[in-house]
């Protein structure tokens, strides 16, 4: 017997439906929900591994005040008292909330209501500021509202899909799978990928435009001009439904007047640009999907508007199979935008700068106050903490000490802030260490509420586990503080459904079809209706009770004139120039199997097996110029910080720029937090930071020794100058290096690995002259730990040794081979995991490709099952086939 609960994946903005089957022993089996219209049963590697991440390890279970466990009452009273005191002395703008796209809509709504309507400040901002606020700003400029016009089904109905600044194969894998399948079903469909890197997404690209970093707006403005010259203007739509064309075109023509000019400025082949322009020009059904590669720039808003302009000019918006389509990063980034989680918005897509809207929200909430002006955006907010203007901050479900630009400054600010409250499900993050008060929050599987995905689809997240310890829902925590601040009546919710209904009612309150966000069709839901709510796309009104798949089909927009606006996009370049000292540009982004700061995905062995260490990807020519070898360590630095990562030389990286993933932080590596290198430079409209083009330098990190360490126990590595740790099955894996050779390796290794253990079987090998040391600790005939040290980074493969930890008993043939690091006899090491679902390693794949002469990923799948579940690794398998053959 088991119970089955329909819920939603907590990771990316695709918002896949998930089935959680809980058995009588509490075991949880995860699968994709075949009925969910966003994924139809598909899940990517991260979603499929959700069951691996439900352990209690590392959870924050009880409230803490100044490091001591306290009752909820004490903790909540302290939060309310300190906020009240600080507000009394320094005013409402001396406090702030920093929230997250991980929150559910109900949590978000209550946090926003408390700050804007009752504290009376707009100092609430969200980590979504970092990933998609440029889209919000651009859509508001062009449409008068933050409206994503498209649906996922438009990806299947399009004839041309442009993926700009989006590695969908890794970052929105189920959408990538949907596009791939649509392309298989419709051989006429063309996919163009615009990305400086040759990413896994290029696996389905008919055309890859390896554009010069930061020049996408030139390419799209060039397209705008090309469309004009090709007479592709949709006269009816442009004349009746838009404004501002001439000014926008004039500016575009001033620097992107011809295909040749564009190709030169974007470092692209003239013929390739022309092909792309011709394709766009002659294809009616075009979707331009874009993501952080477009948004995360100091001119991100303009970059988005350059895309929207082309769709407006051709009238390709609001109809099936076409439109500009932002893929959101987080599971509820869209929900946060709807409730006004950004400091420059009011709830339900109302505008802070609009007096009518302010009065309306105040009246609806029965609020004593309403924020009169914009609050501080994420980067400004932490600057204000640093300068002492903000004296109390409450951080919910996010890790700004890792993810904000110049995160050393963020840590400094939090360290000196008078009062820091952190609500989180994890006890130890880079941010929780600065908290005066820690509040244990429920996490995925325990929480109940709704999220909205990239296609405006609201889906229920449902609980299927009981809350551990004293963890509580975020909406409950916020409401309890609000009650203690004197607002019991306005925050007397007993269920998330109460909040949702209020929020639905507000969306329709005096709306009169003047605001895009309207879910008033859901305002009278009963508790049972809410429990059973099916995924639905807003607007959801009396007239459209089942939701709306696309908007703007009627050519009416939410600007004053009801017309869409062309936006003149000036030429821009990255905020900082490279120099002799910092000659390369740093680009950052996600990897396939990790999510954000790894607090959840870092628990999964199979997700940690794909890429287990922070790395820097660099073009062979740049590597040569910097004297870097593949697989060695490199130091990447600028005036703000330095980090250390493993070198991966690849011609998929463009010359002149390097790529480093965003995920690693102090919990998983001692010197790999890439956002410590990012300057706090933001887009003037959206406040989104420029994460994609930071000037840096790179050089080899030449340590005195290198090594790795595998241990069943988590370790504290004080003697390593560099370490990065990851999960393996039954063990922790550490890659290490050091600046100083210990006087006695044996003593050092024993101190580290043999603590608390009396009956230790210790086997070791030491070549003093060569500085090679290897040791293994065996207990009750089980491998407990091993360490391999050498003078350089060429050390034995780890995968066979990793497998030894899966067993509770060492085979004698394996025992004698441990210190060689190689499997005995003919046994082969399976290599680094490529397919996380079926744990198929690189060596297994290359051997099969060679011996069986496999030439397609499908053939590999038939033989080894690799790539046949979620499909996330298929592009990598294709790449391995290419390289192997
Ligand atoms: S694509 Fe993957 S990470 Fe994104 S929502 Fe779906 S299963 Fe989750």
Boltz pocket constraint, residues with backbone or C-beta under 6 A from the ligand:
constraints:
  - pocket:
      binder: B
      contacts: [[A, 9], [A, 10], [A, 11], [A, 12], [A, 13], [A, 14], [A, 15], [A, 16], [A, 39], [A, 42], [A, 43], [A, 44], [A, 45], [A, 46], [A, 47], [A, 48], [A, 171], [A, 172], [A, 173], [A, 174], [A, 175]]
      max_distance: 6.0
